[in-house]
Structures are given as structure tokens and as C-alpha cells.
Amino acid sequence: MPSLFNKLRPNNLPSAGLAAMPAIFVLLWSTGFIGAKFGLPYAEPFTFLFIRFALTLLLLIPLVIVMRIPWPSSPRLWTHIAISGFLVHGAYLGGVFYGIYLGMPAGLAALLVGLQPLLTAAFAGPLLGEQLSRRQWLGLGLGLIGISLVLGSKLEIGESLFDGFGISALLCVTAALIGISLGTLYQKRYCTSMPLLSGAVIQYVAASALLGVGALLFETRHVEWSSTFVLTLGWLVLILSITAILLLMALIKKGEASRVASLFYLVPPVTALQAWWLFDERLPLLGLVGMLVAITGVVMVIRKPAPKAIR
């Protein structure tokens, strides 16, 4: 009898569920920036992320055992999955969180990481053999313009994007951009056969090791266990580190890497809406226009061309 997990594999999901997966992923993933805003005042970034991944593993490992999920079939695959975990979870989240911690504005960090689809698309051809059409390249450009409009609309007249932080913060967020871009491509090329749930365990173990070393070397590891921090941690563990990541893995497995990467263009506009609702951060008209431009660009990238009629 097939296991429950096999029934939930992407290939067995109803078509309506598959169609909704990108929208659900964007909605869940965008809450990560909101969670960081709630949680970082109570713990340093590497410490915060290490605790998050440790709690995630405490939930995932028993689930893998109870559901009898198979583990990767070869030591080589274990290694590939661990490397992808270093990149997709450790380098990406560690770089973004620490860059903001060193003074980089969250908006600029999101803008730089938002370059990921362009970087992924540029390397998907030579590394994975994926080819983008002119329409898709135009969509990638529109997405980048849209993100720039959304974030630029939040600046006051006379401000500079580069005020208040140094080269260290810039290097951290650049490392995050490279990490998530290479991680997406690496996982698509070397980890397509990995079991999603047990593969996530291996990735989180690898990322936890990286972040744990970072916390030991660079942080005091002090945590203020307030109710806000605990609730934020619970959301990030259950919704981000488990639900959203498994959705991302399923999307990478189902679609081309460059199309999956283009979904990240929608995260800043959706995050802006959540910030308006939760923190009354209002978005000017220019930002609303940027949101529409970004959404248009994503649609152009991910929409498959209609099949030609047979005459």
C-alpha cells in the first residue's frame, strides 16, 4: 500500500492544487521578512536561525520515521543534498539576516536578493540546458524594474540607498544572493531524485551546522525569550521552514529553475501589503505601480506558451 507521503507527491496532486502552489508559496515565503522584523530584536541572526532550524529538525525527524520516508539512496546524493542545504538555507538566510543586522536596510537587502531570477536565468542555460524566450527575458526585466519601483517608492527625498552600512553588510547580502541562486540550480541538477521530506532534514542539518559555527564565532548567543519571540519562532518553524520550503522543493522538481526563481519577484510586493496591514506601512502610488509591473513580469516568465493548433 502506498504511503501517505507518496499520495502527496507533486505528481499525484490535483491540477488545481498544482496551479495554486506558486501563489501559496509566495504568500508563505513573504512572511519570512515579517517574522524577521518581529524576532530579530530578541536574538542575534545566526543564533535565531540556528534555534529555528533545530526546532524544525525536532519536528521533521520523527515525521520521517513515523511515515517511513525513505532516505537518499547513495552517499553521493547525501552530499549533494547537504551542499544544496548550505546554499539554499544557510548562505541565503544567514546572509540576509546578518546583512540587515549590520545596518543594511531591509528594502535594499530584498532588492539585491531579488536579482536572483536574473542570475539564475543567466546560468540556467549553460548549466542545465534551459533556454528562455524573448518574452521570458522581457518578463525578467520587468520583474526587476517592478521591484525597484516598489522599494524606491519608500525612500524619502534626498536619501541614499547606501546610507548607514558598510561593505560587510553588502558582502553578506551578496553572499545570500549567490547562495540562493546557485542553490536553486544545484538542487535542480543534482537533487531531483531526493525524497522531499528526508532531503529537507539533511539540508537543515547542513544549514544548522553552518549557522551554529557562525553563532559560536561571531555572536554572544543571548536570547530574550519573550512571548513575541516564541510566537514568531513557532510561525517561522511550522510555516516557513517546513510548509514553504517543501513547496519550494516541489516547485523546483516540477518546473524549470529559472521559472521557479521568478516567483521571488512577487515576494517584495506581497511583503509590502503585509507590512501595511500589520504595521501601517503605507505604499505610495509609485509602489503600487511597481507591484503591477512585477506581477506582469512574473506572469510573462512562468506562463507556458499556448500549443499551436494542428491544421
C-alpha positions as CSV (number, residue, x, y, z in Angstrom):
1,M,0.0,0.0,0.0
2,P,1.5,3.4,-0.9
3,S,2.3,5.7,2.0
4,L,0.5,8.9,2.7
5,F,3.6,10.8,1.6
6,N,3.5,9.2,-1.8
7,K,-0.1,10.2,-2.2
8,L,1.0,13.8,-1.5
9,R,3.9,13.8,-4.0
10,P,3.7,16.6,-6.6
11,N,2.9,14.2,-9.4
12,N,-0.2,13.0,-7.6
13,L,-1.7,16.3,-6.6
14,P,-4.9,17.6,-8.4
15,S,-4.3,20.0,-11.2
16,A,-6.0,22.8,-9.2
17,G,-3.6,22.2,-6.3
18,L,-0.6,22.4,-8.6
19,A,-1.9,25.7,-10.1
20,A,-2.3,27.2,-6.6
21,M,1.2,26.1,-5.4
22,P,3.1,29.2,-6.7
23,A,0.6,31.6,-5.1
24,I,0.6,29.8,-1.8
25,F,4.4,29.6,-1.8
26,V,4.8,33.4,-2.4
27,L,2.3,34.2,0.4
28,L,4.0,32.0,2.9
29,W,7.6,32.9,1.9
30,S,6.9,36.6,2.1
31,T,6.0,36.2,5.8
32,G,9.7,35.5,6.5
33,F,10.6,39.2,6.3
34,I,7.7,40.0,8.7
35,G,8.9,37.2,11.0
36,A,12.5,38.7,10.9
37,K,11.1,42.1,11.9
38,F,9.3,40.6,14.9
39,G,12.1,38.2,16.0
40,L,15.5,39.9,15.5
41,P,15.1,42.4,18.4
42,Y,15.2,39.4,20.7
43,A,18.1,37.3,19.2
44,E,21.1,37.7,17.0
45,P,20.6,36.5,13.4
46,F,22.8,33.3,13.4
47,T,21.5,32.3,16.9
48,F,17.9,33.0,15.8
49,L,18.3,30.9,12.7
50,F,20.1,28.1,14.5
51,I,17.3,27.8,17.0
52,R,14.7,27.9,14.2
53,F,16.4,25.0,12.3
54,A,17.0,22.9,15.4
55,L,13.3,23.1,16.3
56,T,12.4,22.3,12.7
57,L,14.5,19.1,12.9
58,L,12.9,18.1,16.1
59,L,9.6,18.0,14.2
60,L,10.8,16.7,10.9
61,I,12.9,13.7,12.0
62,P,10.1,12.0,13.9
63,L,7.7,12.7,11.0
64,V,10.2,11.0,8.6
65,I,10.4,8.0,10.9
66,V,6.7,7.6,11.6
67,M,5.8,8.0,7.9
68,R,8.7,5.6,6.9
69,I,10.0,8.1,4.4
70,P,13.0,6.6,2.5
71,W,16.4,8.3,2.9
72,P,18.6,9.1,-0.1
73,S,19.9,6.0,-1.8
74,S,23.6,6.9,-2.0
75,P,26.3,8.8,-0.1
76,R,26.8,10.9,-3.2
77,L,23.2,12.1,-3.1
78,W,23.5,12.8,0.6
79,T,26.5,15.0,-0.2
80,H,24.7,16.9,-3.0
81,I,21.6,17.5,-0.7
82,A,23.9,18.8,2.1
83,I,25.6,21.2,-0.3
84,S,22.2,22.5,-1.5
85,G,21.2,23.0,2.1
86,F,24.3,25.1,2.8
87,L,23.4,27.3,-0.2
88,V,19.5,27.5,-0.1
89,H,19.1,27.7,3.7
90,G,22.4,28.6,5.3
91,A,24.0,31.1,2.9
92,Y,20.8,32.7,1.8
93,L,19.1,33.2,5.2
94,G,22.3,33.8,7.1
95,G,23.5,36.4,4.6
96,V,20.2,38.3,4.5
97,F,19.7,38.3,8.3
98,Y,23.3,39.3,9.1
99,G,23.4,42.0,6.4
100,I,20.3,43.6,7.9
101,Y,21.8,43.2,11.4
102,L,24.9,45.1,10.2
103,G,22.8,48.0,9.1
104,M,21.6,47.4,5.6
105,P,18.0,48.5,5.1
106,A,15.7,45.5,4.7
107,G,14.4,47.1,1.5
108,L,17.8,47.2,-0.2
109,A,18.5,43.7,1.0
110,A,15.3,42.5,-0.6
111,L,16.1,44.3,-3.8
112,L,19.6,42.7,-4.1
113,V,18.3,39.2,-3.3
114,G,15.5,40.0,-5.9
115,L,18.2,39.9,-8.6
116,Q,18.2,36.1,-8.1
117,P,15.9,35.3,-11.1
118,L,18.2,37.2,-13.5
119,L,21.3,35.4,-12.1
120,T,19.5,32.0,-12.1
121,A,18.3,32.5,-15.7
122,A,21.7,33.6,-16.9
123,F,23.3,30.4,-15.6
124,A,20.4,28.0,-16.2
125,G,21.3,27.8,-19.9
126,P,25.0,26.7,-19.7
127,L,24.4,24.6,-16.5
128,L,21.0,23.0,-17.1
129,G,20.4,23.4,-20.8
130,E,17.3,25.6,-20.2
131,Q,16.6,28.2,-22.8
132,L,14.5,31.4,-22.3
133,S,12.4,33.0,-25.0
134,R,12.5,36.8,-25.6
135,R,9.2,37.1,-23.8
136,Q,10.6,35.4,-20.7
137,W,13.7,37.7,-20.8
138,L,11.4,40.7,-21.1
139,G,9.4,39.3,-18.1
140,L,12.6,39.0,-16.0
141,G,13.5,42.6,-16.8
142,L,10.0,43.9,-15.9
143,G,10.2,42.0,-12.6
144,L,13.4,43.7,-11.7
145,I,12.0,47.1,-12.7
146,G,8.9,46.4,-10.6
147,I,10.9,45.5,-7.5
148,S,13.0,48.7,-7.9
149,L,9.8,50.8,-8.1
150,V,8.3,49.2,-5.0
151,L,11.4,49.7,-2.9
152,G,12.4,53.0,-4.4
153,S,9.0,54.4,-3.5
154,K,9.8,54.0,0.2
155,L,12.8,56.4,0.1
156,E,12.5,59.9,1.3
157,I,13.7,62.7,-1.0
158,G,17.5,63.2,-0.5
159,E,18.1,59.8,1.0
160,S,20.7,57.4,-0.4
161,L,20.2,53.6,-0.5
162,F,23.8,53.2,0.7
163,D,23.5,55.3,3.9
164,G,24.1,53.6,7.3
165,F,26.1,50.5,6.4
166,G,29.5,49.4,5.2
167,I,31.0,46.9,2.8
168,S,30.5,44.0,5.3
169,A,26.7,44.2,5.1
170,L,26.9,44.4,1.3
171,L,29.1,41.3,1.1
172,C,26.7,39.4,3.4
173,V,23.6,40.1,1.2
174,T,25.7,39.4,-1.9
175,A,26.6,36.0,-0.5
176,A,22.9,35.4,0.1
177,L,22.1,36.3,-3.5
178,I,24.8,33.9,-4.8
179,G,23.7,31.2,-2.3
180,I,20.1,31.1,-3.3
181,S,20.8,31.4,-7.0
182,L,23.4,28.6,-7.1
183,G,21.4,26.5,-4.6
184,T,18.3,26.6,-6.9
185,L,20.4,25.5,-9.9
186,Y,22.4,22.9,-7.9
187,Q,19.3,21.3,-6.5
188,K,17.7,21.1,-9.9
189,R,20.8,19.4,-11.4
190,Y,21.9,17.0,-8.7
191,C,19.0,16.5,-6.2
192,T,15.9,15.9,-8.4
193,S,15.7,12.3,-7.1
194,M,15.9,13.2,-3.4
195,P,12.9,12.3,-1.2
196,L,11.5,15.7,-0.3
197,L,11.0,15.2,3.5
198,S,14.1,13.3,4.3
199,G,16.1,15.5,2.0
200,A,14.8,18.6,3.9
201,V,16.2,17.0,7.1
202,I,19.6,16.7,5.5
203,Q,19.5,20.2,4.2
204,Y,18.5,21.6,7.6
205,V,21.3,19.7,9.4
206,A,23.8,21.1,7.0
207,A,22.5,24.7,7.4
208,S,22.3,24.3,11.1
209,A,26.0,23.3,11.2
210,L,26.9,26.4,9.2
211,L,24.8,28.8,11.3
212,G,25.9,27.2,14.5
213,V,29.5,27.8,13.7
214,G,28.6,31.4,12.8
215,A,26.8,31.9,16.1
216,L,29.8,30.5,18.1
217,L,32.4,32.6,16.2
218,F,30.5,36.0,15.8
219,E,27.7,36.3,18.4
220,T,27.0,36.3,22.1
221,R,24.2,33.8,21.6
222,H,21.9,35.6,24.1
223,V,18.2,35.2,23.6
224,E,15.3,37.2,25.2
225,W,12.5,34.6,25.4
226,S,9.6,36.9,25.1
227,S,6.1,35.8,24.0
228,T,6.6,37.7,20.7
229,F,9.8,35.9,20.0
230,V,8.3,32.5,20.9
231,L,5.2,33.1,18.6
232,T,7.4,34.3,15.8
233,L,9.7,31.3,16.1
234,G,6.7,29.0,16.0
235,W,5.4,30.6,12.8
236,L,8.8,30.5,11.1
237,V,9.4,26.8,12.1
238,L,5.9,25.5,11.1
239,I,5.1,27.7,8.2
240,L,8.4,28.8,6.7
241,S,10.9,26.1,7.5
242,I,8.5,23.2,6.8
243,T,5.5,24.1,4.7
244,A,7.0,26.8,2.4
245,I,10.4,25.0,1.9
246,L,8.6,21.8,0.9
247,L,6.5,23.8,-1.5
248,L,9.7,25.3,-3.0
249,M,11.3,21.9,-3.4
250,A,8.2,20.6,-5.1
251,L,8.1,23.6,-7.5
252,I,11.8,23.2,-8.3
253,K,11.2,19.5,-9.0
254,K,8.2,20.2,-11.2
255,G,9.4,23.3,-13.2
256,E,12.4,24.8,-14.8
257,A,14.8,26.5,-12.3
258,S,14.5,29.9,-14.0
259,R,10.7,29.9,-13.8
260,V,10.8,28.8,-10.2
261,A,13.2,31.6,-9.4
262,S,10.9,34.2,-11.0
263,L,8.4,33.6,-8.2
264,F,10.7,35.5,-5.8
265,Y,9.8,38.7,-7.8
266,L,6.4,38.6,-6.1
267,V,7.7,38.4,-2.5
268,P,8.6,42.1,-2.0
269,P,5.1,43.4,-3.2
270,V,3.3,40.8,-1.1
271,T,5.5,41.6,1.9
272,A,4.7,45.3,1.4
273,L,1.0,44.5,1.6
274,Q,1.5,42.5,4.8
275,A,3.6,45.4,6.3
276,W,0.8,47.8,5.5
277,W,-1.7,45.6,7.2
278,L,0.4,44.7,10.3
279,F,2.5,47.9,10.8
280,D,0.5,50.5,8.9
281,E,3.4,51.0,6.4
282,R,1.7,52.7,3.5
283,L,2.8,52.2,-0.1
284,P,2.8,55.2,-2.4
285,L,1.3,55.2,-5.9
286,L,4.7,54.5,-7.4
287,G,5.0,51.4,-5.3
288,L,1.6,50.1,-6.4
289,V,2.6,50.6,-10.0
290,G,5.8,48.7,-9.3
291,M,3.8,45.8,-7.8
292,L,1.7,45.6,-11.0
293,V,4.9,45.7,-13.2
294,A,6.5,42.9,-11.1
295,I,3.4,40.7,-11.3
296,T,3.2,41.2,-15.0
297,G,6.9,40.2,-15.4
298,V,6.4,37.0,-13.4
299,V,3.4,36.0,-15.5
300,M,5.4,36.5,-18.7
301,V,8.2,34.3,-17.3
302,I,6.1,31.4,-15.8
303,R,3.3,31.3,-18.4
304,K,3.8,28.4,-20.8
305,P,3.2,29.2,-24.5
306,A,-0.1,28.0,-25.8
307,P,0.1,24.9,-28.0
308,K,-0.1,25.5,-31.7
309,A,-3.3,24.3,-33.4
310,I,-2.9,21.4,-35.8
311,R,-4.2,22.2,-39.2
